[in-house]
Amino acid sequence: MDNNAIFEIRDMSFYFGKIKAIDGLSLTISPSGFWGLLGPNGCGKSTLLDLLARCKTPGSGAIKYQGRDIGDYVRKDLAKEIALVPQDFYINFSFTVKEIVLMGRHPYIPRFASPSMYDLKIVDHVMELLEIAKFKDKYITELSGGEKQRVIFARALAQDTPVLLLDEATSNMDIQFTLDILNIVLKGVETGRKTVIAALHNLNLAAAYCDRLIFMKSGRVLSEGSLDDMLTEQNLLEVFGIESHVYFDEYTESKQVAFRRRRI
């Protein structure tokens, strides 16, 4: 076992019926980093994040979190460690925005007890941070897709966990809120408080914010490592089947990826 690992996955598989979504995957994730999870649609990114959050159980293999089998954790204790912002969420009940965000504090509130002043302070702070305080009394069903996504993100931040899993968590947001949220997340990583694992489709956002990349294809990890080592034209060709130009951009102070328009 790697004593420095926050997650250690060994020979893990997962099936949807007869379809193998994760195929003998092994991966070690060290703490206090911003990990980008990249790969084509259907490669298993969302399934892997669900397994790390224990929303799903592996068909075979094992996941260790902080050296312990993830299945050994009491769910309430694990909810103080790992928060997930899902790609797809559906809330059909008329909860207010504040009630949704407060759900992130439930692991810390004793049964039959009311939220403490500290819980309410965290909720108010997170809502201000994500600029959703102005509609805190609105029902979640009244919001746009991007606004709902910010509320779900706020719920995860209110959970105040050392690990944050993001499954295309900004896909419905405009560029302003996408950058604002990624900056908030990055600050948590840089202060050493958080480990972030984010499934992303935007390669240039991954290049600007992540320090490590994991490339997946067909339910397996093809490669993982530092951003500089992983973000190469050869890897993008192998993983996505695309031709590209990878270069260092002085304005973003990071690698970026350019594509040539193809006429069909």
WOWOWO-V188962 format. One record per helix or strand of 2 or more residues. SS is the DSSP state (H for helix, E for strand). FROM is the first residue (numbers start at 1). TO is the last residue. If there is no record, write none. Layout:
<<SS:FROM:TO> <SS:FROM:TO>>
This chain:
<<E:5:16> <E:19:30> <E:34:38> <H:45:52> <E:60:65> <E:68:69> <H:70:72> <H:75:78> <E:82:85> <H:97:108> <H:117:129> <H:133:135> <H:140:142> <H:145:159> <E:163:167> <H:175:190> <E:195:199> <H:203:209> <E:212:217> <E:220:226> <H:227:230> <H:233:240> <E:245:249> <E:254:258>>
